[in-house]
Amino acid sequence: MSKYNLNFGKSSEDKALSYLRWQGYKILETNYKKKLGEIDIIAKDDGRFCFIEVKSRSSVMFGLPKEAVGRHKQHKISQCAIAYLKERGLLNQGCRFDVLSILGNGQDYSQFELIKDAFNLAENYNY
């Protein structure tokens, strides 16, 4: 990965955290990793656990950032979320899956789009 991409990614993560806090989210954890995959941000909003995927792009040449969160990615995030809740004995807690789409140049972002309840838990998963 190029130095530009690393810097762009880090800048996007920082902007995402600031934006979510501004929206009233309480950040619990970032970059939660399991063998199954990774969750960018885990937070609480309105008493619910939120598992948030952050996607950023500098242009729409290859589509909008949110379009990169396909079914396969959703399934992996769902599996990680279940692992997170299981580890903490919180399977009975309400949760949702949000996507934060950021479009901009890495310095001055032109567009944030927060999609609450962007998708549901993966189907056919043994909880």
C-alpha positions as CSV (number, residue, x, y, z in Angstrom):
1,M,0.0,0.0,0.0
2,S,1.4,3.4,-0.9
3,K,2.2,6.1,1.6
4,Y,-0.6,8.2,0.2
5,N,-3.1,5.5,0.7
6,L,-2.0,4.9,4.3
7,N,-2.2,8.6,5.1
8,F,-5.5,8.9,3.4
9,G,-6.9,5.9,5.3
10,K,-5.6,7.2,8.7
11,S,-7.0,10.7,8.0
12,S,-10.4,9.1,7.0
13,E,-10.5,7.1,10.3
14,D,-9.8,10.2,12.3
15,K,-12.4,12.2,10.5
16,A,-14.9,9.4,10.9
17,L,-14.4,9.2,14.7
18,S,-14.8,13.0,15.0
19,Y,-17.9,12.9,12.8
20,L,-19.5,10.1,14.8
21,R,-18.8,11.8,18.1
22,W,-20.4,14.9,16.7
23,Q,-23.5,12.8,15.8
24,G,-23.7,11.7,19.4
25,Y,-22.1,8.2,19.2
26,K,-20.0,7.0,22.2
27,I,-17.0,5.3,20.7
28,L,-16.2,2.0,22.4
29,E,-13.5,0.4,20.2
30,T,-11.8,0.8,16.9
31,N,-10.3,-1.7,14.5
32,Y,-11.7,-4.8,16.3
33,K,-10.0,-7.8,14.7
34,K,-10.9,-11.5,14.6
35,K,-9.9,-14.2,12.2
36,L,-13.3,-13.7,10.6
37,G,-12.5,-10.1,9.7
38,E,-12.5,-6.6,11.2
39,I,-15.0,-4.0,12.4
40,D,-13.8,-0.4,11.9
41,I,-15.7,1.2,14.8
42,I,-17.8,-0.2,17.6
43,A,-19.9,2.5,19.3
44,K,-23.2,3.0,21.2
45,D,-26.0,5.2,19.9
46,D,-29.4,5.5,21.6
47,G,-28.5,2.6,23.9
48,R,-27.7,0.2,21.0
49,F,-24.4,-1.3,20.0
50,C,-23.4,0.0,16.6
51,F,-21.0,-1.8,14.3
52,I,-19.8,0.7,11.8
53,E,-18.0,0.2,8.5
54,V,-16.1,3.2,7.3
55,K,-15.5,3.6,3.5
56,S,-13.7,6.5,2.0
57,R,-12.7,7.5,-1.5
58,S,-11.2,10.5,-3.1
59,S,-13.4,10.4,-6.1
60,V,-16.4,8.5,-7.6
61,M,-14.4,7.2,-10.5
62,F,-14.8,3.6,-9.1
63,G,-18.2,4.3,-7.5
64,L,-19.4,5.7,-4.2
65,P,-17.6,4.5,-1.0
66,K,-20.8,2.9,0.4
67,E,-21.1,0.7,-2.7
68,A,-18.0,-1.1,-1.5
69,V,-19.9,-2.7,1.4
70,G,-21.3,-5.7,-0.5
71,R,-22.9,-8.9,0.9
72,H,-19.6,-10.6,1.5
73,K,-18.3,-7.7,3.6
74,Q,-21.6,-7.5,5.4
75,H,-21.4,-11.2,6.3
76,K,-17.9,-10.8,7.7
77,I,-18.9,-7.7,9.8
78,S,-21.9,-9.6,11.1
79,Q,-19.7,-12.6,12.1
80,C,-17.3,-10.3,13.9
81,A,-20.2,-8.5,15.7
82,I,-21.6,-11.7,17.0
83,A,-18.1,-12.7,18.2
84,Y,-17.8,-9.3,20.0
85,L,-21.2,-9.6,21.7
86,K,-20.5,-13.3,22.6
87,E,-17.2,-12.5,24.2
88,R,-18.9,-9.9,26.4
89,G,-22.0,-11.9,27.2
90,L,-24.1,-9.3,25.4
91,L,-26.0,-11.4,22.8
92,N,-29.3,-10.3,24.2
93,Q,-28.4,-6.6,23.5
94,G,-29.9,-4.7,20.5
95,C,-27.4,-3.8,17.8
96,R,-27.3,-2.4,14.4
97,F,-25.0,-2.1,11.4
98,D,-24.1,1.4,10.1
99,V,-22.0,2.5,7.2
100,L,-20.2,5.8,7.1
101,S,-19.4,6.8,3.5
102,I,-16.8,9.6,3.2
103,L,-16.1,11.2,-0.2
104,G,-13.2,13.7,-0.3
105,N,-9.5,14.4,-0.9
106,G,-8.1,13.4,2.5
107,Q,-7.9,17.0,3.8
108,D,-11.2,18.7,3.2
109,Y,-14.0,16.2,3.0
110,S,-16.8,17.2,0.8
111,Q,-19.4,14.6,1.8
112,F,-20.2,12.4,4.8
113,E,-23.1,10.0,4.5
114,L,-24.1,8.1,7.6
115,I,-26.4,5.2,6.8
116,K,-28.0,3.8,10.0
117,D,-29.3,0.2,9.9
118,A,-27.5,-0.2,6.5
119,F,-27.8,-4.0,6.7
120,N,-28.9,-6.9,9.0
121,L,-27.1,-9.8,10.7
122,A,-25.8,-12.4,8.3
123,E,-28.4,-15.0,7.5
124,N,-27.8,-18.7,8.3
125,Y,-25.2,-17.9,11.0
126,N,-25.0,-20.2,14.0
127,Y,-25.2,-17.8,17.0
